[in-house]
Amino acid sequence: MDNGFAPREAWPGLMACAQAGDGDAYTQLLRAIVPVIRAIVRKQITDYVLVDDVIQDVLLAVHRVRHTYDPACPFLPWLMAITKARTVDALRKRGRHWLREVEAEQAVESAAEPIPEPDEREEALALILDQLPSRQRQIVEHIHLQEMSLAEAAARNNLSVSAVKSLLHRALTNLRRMGANHDRS
């Protein structure tokens, strides 16, 4: 079936040409992979707007890391790994935003005192985070405040993703412990 797209068998060669600077091969490859990316993303996400956002993120990621692809290896698993990672990042980010909105609504409904001004909240947050060891604080700031992915935080801190997960877990455990101690006082 000729749908005007390059067949999957041609993708490694097209990427090799793109890596060598062939813009036409790169355009042909990108056009061919969009339907595959869309199919992978739609298995996890039903919101069409978010699907389109993730597709754009995947295409940007492919562009940023295209130099890492080895044309001697199959292209589809490389593409699927990038696509799945960007999909998970989008779902995680959406979950954080949704959770923040719900928490904010609950706080407004049940607040006995006025919500602090943004500067006061930032100061309070800084005081809490300053109680963490510096590496844990950096990871919390990168993941939860700057909304980096685990991979981005790992790269920024010159750590493995496993090390970032471990530091994040320890930081959150310490923050919970601090909150429990604060509630008792």
C-alpha positions, 0 to 999 in steps of 0.5 A, a space after each residue: 500500500 503506497 500512502 506516500 510515506 517511506 516504508 519502515 525499511 527505509 527509515 534507517 537509511 533516511 535517518 543516516 542521510 538526515 544525519 549527513 545533512 540531507 534535508 529532503 531525506 529528513 523531511 521524508 522521514 519525519 512525515 513517515 513517522 508521524 502516523 506511527 508516533 500518533 498510534 503509539 501516543 493514542 494508546 495511552 492518551 485520549 485527549 486529542 490536543 494532548 496527543 498533538 502536543 506529545 507528537 510535537 514533543 517527540 518530533 523535537 526530541 527526535 531532532 535533538 537526539 538524532 545524532 544518537 541514532 545508529 543506522 546499523 540498528 533498527 529505527 522503530 525501537 529507537 523511535 518507540 523509546 522516545 515516544 513512550 518517554 515523552 508520553 509518560 512525561 506528558 501524563 506525569 506533567 498533566 497529573 501534577 498540574 491536575 493535582 495542584 489544581 485539586 489541592 488548590 481548590 481544597 485549600 481554598 475551600 477549607 482554609 481557616 486563614 487567608 492564602 499567603 501571598 506568592 512571595 510568602 509561599 515562596 519564602 515558606 517553600 524555600 525554608 522547607 526545602 533548605 532543610 533538605 540536603 543540597 542534592 535532594 533539594 536540587 532534585 526536588 526543585 528540578 522535578 517538581 518546581 521546574 517540571 523536568 523529566 527524570 532524564 532531564 534532571 539526571 543529565 542536569 545533575 550528571 547522575 543516572 535516572 536511578 540515582 535521581 529516583 533514589 534522591 527524590 524518594 529520600 527527599 520526599 520521605 524527609 519532607 513527609 517526616 518534617 511535616 509529621 514532626 511539624 504537625 505534632 508540635 
